[in-house]
Amino acid sequence: MQSRRSKPLLLLLLISFLFGIAVPIAFASQLGATCVADRNCDAGLHCETCIADGNVRPRCTRIKPSDPKSTGTGLAFNRYAWLTTHNSFARLGVRSQTGSIILAPTNQQDSITDQLNNGVRGLMLDMYDFENDVWLCHSFGGKCYNITAFQPAINVLKEIQSFLEANPSEVVTIFIEDYVTSPMGLTKVFTASGLMKYWFPVSSMPKNGGDWPLLRDMISKNHRLLVFTSKSAKEASEGIAYEWRYVVENQYGNGGMQAGQCPNRAESAAMNTMSRSLVLMNYFPDAPDFATACKHNSAPLVDMLNTCHNASANRWPNFIAVDFYKFGINSFLGVDCREVMEVVPQKLQI
């Protein structure tokens, strides 16, 4: 099985193949067509352009990726790939719920609910102690301020709870950049949100690189929420999995966008460490840029998938994290981060 998964394939050719046959004819006739507004595009498409990539004519592009479960749920969880948003909560154009303007960088254009409805299944959330509660902040120095605080974490967690309740076959993964020091702070906010009934227990997570449970078994047991923290001590104290005990992750920011390189971030084991079953690939710059995200989330992303596959002992990423996930178009190949998510799941399942 390992040798078949490791077989070298031409990713771009496979994307082109999928681009040609993986959608109904009426849908395919509009994908990539020029447009003026969203109403010119078929259902499931929206109208966008990518001036940064030289594509000045707006075209109909996909709103959401193909469902990784479309080929079935009978494989181990680590044989699927999930679109993931970096700083999922840091929404463009909103005010802080403190009433202050936000001076922190923003990385996404949609609410958490919209992201989930559009096929995102991995969420990166930065959690801090703030105003006697746990807040989502895009901050610095381990402290949250009015100008870096977006909203109380419970608001977003309740959005996730509502989504999981309404979609009983979906699985969501949360990666917490954890600055919460209040006693049992995360446990309290997750309990208050109603998410504990979906919690995947740490005791069931594979150690030493073993396969995860079958996706269908996770769904049937209602273990549909995976939560990882950046604080190792919380695995013992709160039952929240320490991310890098189970996941290898490449360098975030500019350091993770160097062509031909896929170094691990400092906290992670080397990308080719087989004692971790899950692979997370970041692909976004240090400074989020709405205008250039469409270029980053296209052909360069595909190149980095190949690079990180080779660096990760011939394993494809299970989570692909990007900024401004809805943007990314290549008018020649039809490649963007949503279409990439059709290809990686199929390769993981070979």
N, C-alpha and C positions, 0 to 999 in steps of 0.2 A: 504493500500500500504506500509506503513512504516513497519508493522509487517512482511510482506513478504520479504522486503529488509533486515530486521534484522535477518531473519531465519539463524541459524548457519549451515554452510556448511563446508565440508572438502575440503579445498583449494587444497591440494596436490592430492587428488583423482580426483578432477575435472580437474586439469592440466594433470594428466595421461590420463584421458578420452579424453580430447582435443588432446593430443599428439597422441592418437591412431586413431582419425577419422576426425580431422579438416582439413586435407590436402589431396590432391590427392594421390593415391596409389604410383605413381612413385616418388613423392616427399617424402612421408613417408618412402619409402624403403631406402633412402639415409640419412635421418635425424638421426644422432647419429652413422652413420657408420664410421669406421676408414678411414683415408685419409692421403695423403702425401702433397698435395697442393690443392688450391682452384679448380683447373680444375678437380679434382677427384669427386667433389660434384655437385649435381644437381643445376639448376638455382635457385637462391634465398638462396643458402647456401654458406658458406665459411668454410675453414679448420682451426681449431684452437685447442689449448690444454689448460689445466689448471693445471700446475705443482703445484701451491699453494694448490690445492684441491686434490692432489694425482693422477690426471688424466694425465699421461705422454704420452698417445697415442693420437695424434690429431684425432679429429672427425668432421664430417660435422655438423655445427650448423647454425641457421637462421641468416640472415643478418638484417631482419626487422620484426617487430611484425605484427600480423594480424591487419587489418584496423578496428578500433572501429566502423566505420560507416557501416561495412558489414551487420549489423543487421538492418540498416535503419537510417534515420536522423530525425525521428519523435519524439524524446525525448528531454527533456530539456538539455541544455549544461552540467549542473551539474550531468547528468546521464551517462556521458562518462568518460573514463580514457585515459590519454595521456602520452606517454613516454617523459620524460623531461631530458635534459642534464644540469649538473651542470658546471658552467663556460664554457659554450658552445664554446666560442671564444678561450679558452686557449689551443691551439692545440700543440700537441707533435711534437718536431723537427723543428719548424719554427723559423725564425729570426724576430726580430721586424722590422716594416716598417720604423723605424728611422734609420735602418742599424746596430743597436746594437744587440749583443747577448741578449737573454732573460734568466734571472736568476730566474724568477718567476716560481712557480709550474705550471704544465700543467695537464689538466683533461680529454681531449678528443683526439682522434686520427684522426678525420675527419674534413673537412671543414664544414661550416654551410650548404652549398648546399648539400653535401653528407649526412649530418645528416637528413635534411628534406626529401631527396629522400629515405632514409632508414626508414622513419616512425616516426622520432622525431617530436613532435608538441609543445613541450614546451622548451623555450630557456632562460637560465639564463645569463644575460649580465651585466658586471660591467662597468659603464660609468663614465668617469672623464673628467674634463677640462685639456687639454694638447695641447701645441703648437697652441694656439688660435683656438682650435677645440675641438670636443668631441671624445675621444678615448676609446677603450676597453683596460683596464689594469687589471692585477692581482697584486694589489699593497698593500700598507699599509699606515697607518697614514692619509688616505684621500687624498693622493697626488700620482700622476703618474710620473714615471721616465723612462728614456730610456730603462733600463733593465727590467722594468715591463710592458712596453707598447707593445701591440700586433699590433694593426692597428686602423686607424680611424673608428669610429662607422659606418659612412655612407657606408663603403664598405660592411659590413655585412648586414646592413639594405637593401641595394640594392640587395643582394642575396635573402633576404626574399621576397622583392618586385617581383623579377623575378619568384620565386617559386609560389607565390600567383597568379601572372598573368597567369602562365602556368598551374595552377591546380585550376580551379575556384570552386571546391567543398571542398577545404581544409581550415581549420581554424588553425591559429598559435597563441600561447600565448607567450608573452615576459615578463619576470620578471627582472626588472632593479634594481641592487644594485647601488644606485644613489649618485654620488659624484659631480654632475654637479651643479655649482653655477652661471654660466654665465646667464644673463637674457634671459629667453625663450630658453635656450640652447637646451633642448630636442626637443621642438617644431620645432626649426629651422632645426635640423638634420633629424627629421622624415619627415618634409615637403620636404626637399631637396631630400630625398630618394624616394619619390613618394608613400609612404605608407599611407598617410592620407586618401586616397579614400577607404581604407579597414578598417578604424578605427571603433572599437565598442565604441559608445559614453557612457561616464560615466552616463549620464542621463537615459540610458536604463538598467543599471546594477541594479539587485534586491537589495533592502535594507531589513534588518531585516530577512534574511534567506529565502527569497522567491526563487522560481525556476527561473532559467535563461530562456531566450527565447528558443524555439525549435531550434535545430541545423539547420534544414532545413530552418527556417525563417532567421537565421543569414546568411546562405549561400545566400538565395534569395535576401536579402537586401545588400549583399556584406559587411556585418559587420564581416569580417573574420580575423581581427587582434585585439587581446586583449592585452593591455599593462598595466602593473602594475609597480608602482615606490615605492621605500622605503621611499620617502620624502612626508609626509602627506600634506604639504602646496601646492604641485604641483597639487593636485586635483582641487583646486579652481583657481590657477594661470594659469595652462596650460591644464586643462582638462584631466590630466593623473591620473588614479585611484590609490589611496593609497592602496597598496596590502592588508594590514591587516584589512581593513574595509570590505573586501569581502572574505578573505581567512584565514583559520586556517592552521598553518604550524608547523611541529614538529622541534625539535632542529636539527641543522645541525652538521656535523662532528662526532667525536667520541661519543659525548653526545647523538646523535640520533641513535647509533648502539648498545646500551646496551640491551641485551636480556630481553624481558618482560616489557620494559619501552618505552613509547612514549610521552615524555614531550614536551610541546610547546616551541618554541623559545621565547626569551624575548619580542620581539615586537608583537607577536601574542597573541590573546585571547586563552584561554584554548581550547584544541582540541575538547572538547565536546560542545563548544559554538555553538548553533544552529542558531544564528543570522548571521552567515557567511555560505554561501551556498557551497563554494568550499573548498576542502581539499588537501593540498600539503604535500607529504611525502618525506623527504630527506633520502637517505641512501648512505652515502659515508663518508670516514674517514677524519680527519683533514688534513693529508698529503696524497695527491693522490698517488696511487701506481699502476702502470700499471700491475705489476706482480701478485698482489693479487686481482685485480678488478674482475677477473673471479670467484673467490670464493665468494666475497661479493655479486656479482650480481646473486646468485643462491639460494640455499635453505635458507640461512639466510635472504635474502630479502623477501622470502615468509613468513617466521616467523614474520618479522616485519610488513608485510601487515596485518596479523591477529592481531598483538598487537595494531597497530594504528587504525584498524577498531574498536576494542573494546574501545579504548580510545576516539574515535571520535563519540561517540553516535551511534555506529553501522553503520558508514558511511565508504565506501571504498574510498581510495584516488582518486581524479580526475587527479592529476599530481604526477608522481613517478620520482624523480630526482636522477640520478646516475652519477658516473664517468665512463669513458671508456665504453660507453653503448653497444658496440658490443661484449664485452667479458663477458662470464658467462656461464659455462657449468657444468652440473651434469650428468655424463654418465649413472647413474642409472634411474633417473626420467626425464631426458631431461628438467630440469628446468633452465631457465635463465631469464634475465630481459625482453627479447623479448616475451617469452612464457607466462610469468606472465601477460603481457599486453593483452593476449587473455582472461584471466580469469576475471580480475577485471572489464572490460567493461560489460561482461555478468552478473556479479553479480550486478553491478549498475543498470542494465536494467531489473532485475527481478521484 
